[in-house]
Amino acid sequence: MQASGFTGASSSDDPMIRLASLLDEPGKRLRKKREDLIGSLETSAAEKIAQYRYALFGDAEYPGATSTPRVEFGTVKGYTDRAGAPQPDAATLGALFYRRTNEGPY
């Protein structure tokens, strides 16, 4: 079926392929309608929230994770969090199990 491409899929008797082809067009319409109605609102709301958080916390707030790598130039070093506790420059497996008293069980 892969060799025959779209025409092979559209003429297939496979029930799942027929179901997918029936749901494809309504799904595209719903996705476009949702994007037109809500998509721009979500984007502008996220921007406003970020601006308010920056106004409240300034540089003390750690940036939100967006699944994009943060590339910086300079020395890699740890930092001190808001509670005043020093944080290492990289996570370790051992730190995953660390507790304040360093006593078990964990």
C-alpha positions in Angstrom: 0.0 0.0 0.0 2.9 2.4 0.7 4.0 2.2 -3.0 0.5 3.1 -4.2 0.4 6.3 -2.0 -2.8 8.3 -1.4 -4.8 6.7 -4.2 -4.1 3.3 -2.7 -5.1 4.4 0.8 -8.4 6.0 -0.5 -9.4 2.8 -2.3 -8.4 0.6 0.6 -10.9 -1.8 2.3 -9.1 -1.6 5.6 -11.7 -0.4 8.2 -9.2 1.8 10.1 -8.1 3.6 7.0 -11.7 4.2 6.0 -12.4 5.6 9.4 -9.4 7.8 9.3 -10.4 9.1 5.9 -13.9 9.8 7.1 -12.6 11.8 10.1 -9.8 13.6 8.3 -11.8 16.5 6.8 -14.0 17.2 9.8 -10.9 17.1 12.0 -9.2 19.6 9.8 -12.2 21.9 9.9 -12.4 21.7 13.7 -8.7 22.3 14.1 -8.8 25.4 11.9 -11.9 26.7 13.7 -10.2 26.2 17.1 -7.0 27.9 15.9 -9.0 30.9 14.5 -11.1 31.3 17.7 -8.7 30.4 20.5 -5.1 30.1 19.2 -4.4 33.9 19.0 -6.0 34.4 22.5 -3.7 31.7 24.0 -0.6 33.3 22.5 -1.5 36.8 23.7 -2.5 35.6 27.1 0.8 33.7 27.5 2.7 36.9 26.6 0.7 39.0 29.1 1.3 36.5 31.9 5.0 36.4 31.2 5.1 40.2 31.3 3.2 40.4 34.6 5.4 37.7 36.1 8.5 39.7 35.1 7.1 42.9 36.5 6.4 41.1 39.8 9.5 38.9 40.2 12.0 40.6 37.9 15.3 38.7 37.3 14.7 36.5 40.5 12.2 34.3 38.6 13.7 31.4 36.7 12.7 31.4 33.1 9.9 29.0 32.0 10.9 25.8 30.2 9.9 25.8 26.6 11.7 22.7 25.5 14.3 24.8 23.7 18.0 24.7 24.6 19.3 27.7 26.4 22.6 28.6 24.7 24.8 31.1 26.5 28.4 32.1 26.3 30.7 32.2 29.4 31.6 30.0 32.4 29.2 27.3 33.5 28.6 27.7 37.2 25.9 27.1 39.8 23.6 29.6 41.3 21.9 30.5 44.5 18.1 30.1 44.6 15.5 32.4 46.3 15.8 30.4 49.5 19.6 31.1 49.6 20.5 27.5 48.9 23.4 27.0 46.5 22.4 25.0 43.4 24.9 23.0 41.3 25.6 23.8 37.6 24.3 20.3 36.6 21.9 17.7 37.9 23.3 14.4 39.1 21.6 11.1 39.7 22.7 11.1 43.4 20.9 14.5 43.9 17.7 12.9 42.8 17.6 11.0 46.1 19.1 13.7 48.3 17.0 14.7 51.4 17.6 17.6 53.7 18.9 15.4 56.5 20.4 12.9 54.1 18.9 10.1 56.2 16.9 7.2 54.8 14.6 5.7 53.9 14.2 7.2 50.5 
